[in-house]
Amino acid sequence: MNSQITTLSNGLRIITQERPQLETVSLGIWVKTGSAYENKSDNGISHFLEHMSFKGTTNRTSLQISEEIEDVGGHSNAYTSREFTAYYAKMMKEDAELAIDVLTDSVKNSIFPEEELVKERDVVIQEIKQTIDTPDDIVFDYFQETAFPNQALGRSILGPQEIVKSFNRESLEKYISTNYAAENMVICAVGNLKHEKIVDMVKARMSDFRAKTNFCIEDQKYIGGFFKEVRPIEQSHVILGFGSFPHKSKEYYDIAMLSTILGGGMSSRLFQEIREKRGLVYSVYSYTAAHSQTGLFGIYAGTEAKELPVLMPVLIDEIKKISNDLVTDKEFERSKVQLKSSIKMGLESSSSTAEVLARQNLIYGKSLSINEIIEKIDAVTKESIRDVADKIFKTNPTYTLLGAIDKHMEYDELQKALA
């Protein structure tokens, strides 16, 4: 990707990619912090801060923050993940400076009014309750906690209700002072822009922002285990997972291709064998999650309770096949094309490109060109996919069940079947 980067004296990186054919600019602030960087006592504060950052600053009220963006036809939002927090907007090209001003103001100058704190605690608690009431959402939180027990990486992004209720202005200000600094932040913009102008806009607002973070990252270690929750619902939700590799591992694209072949689409092995051939599920897929120190490989299926005893042996059989035998030439080529195409298609969007560039620089300390990425994908072999499958599927399994699960394979049976 033909991006430009300037680093301010405090360490803040400003990354841009010019697309003069567009009429818009997508931009944002990405911070390398999230629930995986929280203490147990403040679990959920990254997400709560993300909410509160738009609730008033020394320069704007909550309403003004919303109105200034929307009055010119732009839109803004934010999200929190386990290792990233992002504040972003998309505007017409002539309004890029307004977006930068609003976003930097929200991150740098929030005042956390008491009346907004009270309201937003209730909003986030409603969000927590909604997640709990949504089986195919909460099952992933249970899965993550079982895979990484008693660790920050295993705790939920939203946090528990009792801790969210305790958040106040002091706790938010303390978290910002330790976890938000120029060294773990990037500002990225993609669209109809000039790099030098974006740098000047950011420099005028963020050159005095604190340079260094002041927190320790908790070790991340995959453990695995078993969790189940019986609920009187029609569907049974099951996630089977294994330890995987971190962002910077050389196996990153081997794992991506493994997931594509095993459960990455309608032509994947799991979809064809479990849904199309046997009709055991409505939904089945695999996915990968890379983190800074470790990773997770998961397989999700939603089925009827009566199908669970049949489903699990078939799923395990597919895992064993891909661990022991080379994938076919057709599967191999198809997965390679799928992976390349998904990356290239994603980069057609200015918003997606800004996201990719920001994450690359926070993870790797640089932008990766599309040619570099394609080379890494082309370096994957059928043998390397089998080898990485063998390594992953030999780790202790994480087995999570939720719903109507009267009859199911027990954890010790699962371990024996996978051995």
C-alpha positions, 0 to 999 in steps of 0.5 A: 500500500502506497502510504506515507508516515510521519512521526511527531516528536512525542512518538505519535504516528500519522499515516495517510494514503492518498486516493485523489479519485475519491470525494471523501476521507476516512480517518481515525485514532487507533489505540493499542489498548483494550480489555486484554490490557485491563486489571481484573478490578477495572474489567470493561473500562476500555469499552466504557471509556470509548462510550464516554469519550463522546459525552462532552469535552472542554470544547463541546457538549455531547450534542455538539460532538454529534451535530458537528459531524452530522451537520456536514453529512459525515458519520463517526463511531468507535469500537473496543476489542481485546487489544485495540480501541478505535475512534473513526469518522468518514467525511467529505474531503473538505471536512477532514479537519473538522473530523480530526478536530472532533476526534482528537478533542474527544480523546484528549479533552473529555471531561466525563460529566457526572450526569453522562456517567450515570446514563452511560453506566445504565446504557452499557449495563443494558448492552451487557444484559442484551449480550447475555440474552443472545446465545450466539453472542455470549457463547463466544465470551464463555469460550474466550474465558474457558480458553484463557482462564483467570487472564485479562485476555479471557475476560469479556470486553464489556466487563461485569455489571458490578464493576461497570457500576463502579466506574467514575471520572477518577477511574477513567482519568487514571486509565487514560493517563496510563493506557493512552499515549503517543507511543501506542497510538496512530492516526490514519487517514485514507482518501482525497487528502494531502499528507502534509496537510493532515500532518499539520492538522494533527500536529497542531492538536496532538504534539503535546500529548503524553509520549509514554504509556505507564502500564504492564501487559499481563502474560497471555497463555492458552489453557483450554477446558470445558464449559457448558450452560443449559438453557431452555432454547431450541438451538444448541451452540457449540464452539470447539477451539485450540491454541494458535499463534500470535500476530507476528508468527511466521505461521500467520497465513498458514493458519488463515489458509487452514481456516479457509479450507476447513470452515471458511465458506460454502465450499469448505470441508465443514460446510460441505460435510456437516451441512450440505451432506448430512444436514446436521447444522444451519451454521458451521464455520471456523475462524482464527484470532491472533493476539500479541502473545498467543492465538486461538483457532475456533470452530462454531456450529449451531444445531438441534440438541438431538444432532449434537451426539452425531455432530461432534464425531463428524467434526472431529473426523474432519479435524483429524483428516486435515491434520494427517493428510495433505489438502488437495490441489484444488482446495489449496489453490482455491483457498489461496485465491480466496484469501488474496481476493478478500484482502484486495477487495477489503482494500477497495474501501477507504475505511477498511484500508485505514483500519488495516494500515493502523493495525499494521503499524501498531502490531508490526511497527510499519505498513505492509505492502500488498506485494509483501502480503501476497508473497507471504501467502504464496509462500504457504505450502500444502505441507505447511498447512498440514504441519500447522494443523497438526500443531494446533489440533494437538493443543488442549481443546476448549469445548463450550456448549450453550443451550439445549444440551441434554446429550453431548460428548463429554470433555474426556471423550472429546480429548480421547477422540482427538488424541 
